[in-house]
Amino acid sequence: MSAGLEQVETGRYRLYGELDLSTIRELSLAGAKLFAVLPRCDIDLAEVKHSSSAGLALLIEWMKFARARECDLNLINLPAQLQRMARLSGLERVLPVDSI
């Protein structure tokens, strides 16, 4: 299983692959580095194929990193699976998502 975060243009990134315990550690570190240097970061999740609850935990961690570094984080195209997990856990109003 693999996942990645790649730059599409300045301040815009795409997250792809499968988000689970085996992939989120590296992604967590990549996000922390981005939020430390960018005033705004849009992350498109349209190419996330599968996510366990670890993927939702990653997004929450990214949100905390971004806020601590005053980076305006925006999550775009949150997959249905992550939307359901966010609703079930009561996080749909907390995550910086265009719309859930």
C-alpha positions in Angstrom: 0.0 0.0 0.0 1.3 3.4 -0.8 0.2 7.0 -0.4 1.9 10.3 -1.1 1.6 14.1 -1.0 2.8 16.0 -4.1 2.8 19.6 -5.1 0.5 20.6 -7.9 1.4 24.3 -7.8 2.5 26.8 -5.2 0.4 26.3 -2.1 -1.7 23.5 -3.7 -1.0 19.8 -3.1 -2.6 16.5 -3.9 -2.9 13.6 -1.4 -3.3 10.2 -3.1 -3.3 6.5 -2.3 -4.4 4.6 0.8 -4.4 6.2 4.2 -3.7 3.7 6.9 -1.3 3.0 9.7 1.4 2.0 7.3 1.3 5.3 5.3 0.4 8.1 7.7 3.6 8.5 9.6 5.6 9.8 6.5 2.6 11.9 5.5 2.4 13.5 8.9 6.0 14.6 8.7 5.5 15.9 5.1 2.5 18.0 6.2 4.3 19.4 9.2 7.1 20.7 7.0 4.7 22.3 4.6 2.7 24.1 7.2 5.9 25.5 8.7 6.7 27.5 5.5 3.4 28.2 3.8 0.8 30.9 4.7 -1.9 28.9 2.9 -2.1 25.3 1.8 -4.8 23.6 -0.2 -4.8 19.8 -0.2 -6.9 17.9 -2.7 -8.0 14.5 -1.5 -9.8 13.4 -4.7 -7.2 10.6 -5.3 -7.4 9.0 -1.9 -8.6 5.5 -2.7 -9.1 4.2 0.8 -8.8 5.4 4.3 -8.9 3.9 7.8 -9.5 5.9 10.9 -5.8 6.6 10.7 -6.4 8.9 7.7 -8.9 10.9 9.7 -6.4 11.1 12.5 -3.8 12.4 10.0 -6.1 15.2 8.9 -6.8 16.2 12.5 -3.0 16.3 13.2 -2.4 18.4 10.0 -5.1 20.8 11.2 -3.4 21.2 14.5 0.1 21.6 12.9 -1.3 24.2 10.5 -3.1 26.2 13.2 0.0 26.2 15.4 2.0 27.6 12.5 -0.7 30.1 11.3 -1.1 28.3 8.0 -4.5 28.5 6.4 -5.2 24.8 5.6 -8.1 23.9 3.3 -9.0 20.3 2.5 -10.7 19.8 -0.9 -12.6 16.8 -2.3 -12.8 14.9 1.0 -13.7 11.3 0.0 -17.1 9.9 1.1 -15.5 7.4 3.4 -13.7 10.2 5.3 -16.8 12.3 5.3 -18.7 9.5 7.0 -16.0 9.0 9.6 -15.9 12.8 10.3 -19.7 12.8 10.8 -19.7 9.8 13.0 -17.0 11.2 15.2 -18.5 14.7 15.3 -15.6 16.3 13.5 -17.4 17.5 10.4 -17.5 21.1 11.8 -13.9 21.1 12.9 -12.1 19.9 9.8 -11.1 22.7 7.4 -13.1 21.3 4.5 -14.8 23.1 1.6 -18.0 21.2 2.3 -19.0 17.9 3.8 
